[in-house]
Structure formats: C-alpha cells, structure tokens
C-alpha cells in the first residue's frame, strides 16, 4: 500500500497514519508495531528511524522483486522477557502480541 505520493509529501499524511497505527496498537495492548519497506528506500528507512523504529531483519517476500527491511517500534515494555514477541514477519503493517 502506497501511503504518500510525491505530490503530497511533507503534508503529514504518513505521520498521521503512523500515529493512528501506534495509538490503535497501544489501545489493544500490543507490545510493538512492525512494518516493512523496500531495502533500497533509504529515505523511508531514515523516516521510520526518526519515529523510533529499529531494523529487525531483511526479508525476501515471495512475489516481490526486491528485499524488504522489516522495522519495529517497541510500544510497551514486557514485564517478562521470556514472553517477548518473536521477530516480526514481513507484512505491510503488523502489530505483534506477546
């Protein structure tokens, strides 16, 4: 899903979508939010870093001609690290529960 075209960049659409996804996941007590973007999309990866996401893995998704960088943002601290969430799968937008 493309969230922002070049003509709409800088208007806050992506920032609003991420803020909504984070609020939605926190309201449902998810521990983290994960997403993926093309590996070569350095501006997008940097944008997510600026919003607290970290790289989890690089994955090759069947049907795509490029590798995806999977990024995740911790939303809540786990009280029991033995029940921490597994690494995120490379879906477009996924929240992982512990």
N, C-alpha and C positions, 0 to 999 in steps of 0.2 A: 504494500500500500504506500503510495507516494503521499507524503503529508504536506509538502510545500513545493510549489513550482518556483522557478527562478524569478518570475514576475511578482511573487508575493513574499519573497524572502525579506526578513527584517521587520515584518508586521506582527510577529509574536504568535503566529499560528502554531508552530512546533512547540514553543514554550508553553502555550496553553494546553495543548494535547498531552504533553508530558506531565504538567501539573495536575491535570484531571486524572491521568492514569495512576499517578502516585497517590492522590487523595482516594481514589476508588480502591486501590490495593490496600492502603492503610486502614480504611474503614472496614475492610473484610479481614483484617489482621494478618495479611501476608507479610512475610519477613523480608522479601525482596522483589524487585521488579527487573525483568530481563528482556532484552530485545536484541535484534541483530541489524547490521548494516553492511554493505559491501566492504571488503577488506581494503580496497584502494580509496575509499571515501574518507580521506584524512580530515577534511573539514568537519564532516559529520561526527567522526570519532572524537575529535577535539571538542566539538559542541557538547557531546554527551559527557566527556570528562569534566567539562566546566560545570555540569549539573550533578556531579557526584557519582557518575557511573564508572566502573572499572572493567577492563577486559577480562573475561572469564576464559574464553577459548576462541579458536578459529575453527570453523566447521565448513564442510562441503555439503551443501544441501542438495539432495537429488533433484534434478531438473534445472538447476541453476548453473550457469557457465562461469561462475565466479565463487570465490570463497567468501564466507560471511564472518565478520567479527561479532562475537556474542559479548554483550556488555550487560552488567548487572549493577543495580543500586541497592544497597542494604537499607531497608526501611525500619526495621526494629531489631534490637539485639536479642539473640537467642539466649535464654537462660540456661539451656542445656546444650552444649556444643555437640553432644552425641546425636542430637536430633536435628542438627543443622541441615539445611536444604542441600540436595545434590546439585552439581553444576547444571546450569540452565541448558535446555535443549534449544536448538536454533529456530525458534518460531518467530514470527514477525513481532509479536508483543506478547510476552508471557510473564505471569507472576507465579513464583514458586512458593509453595507452602512447606513448612517443616512438619 
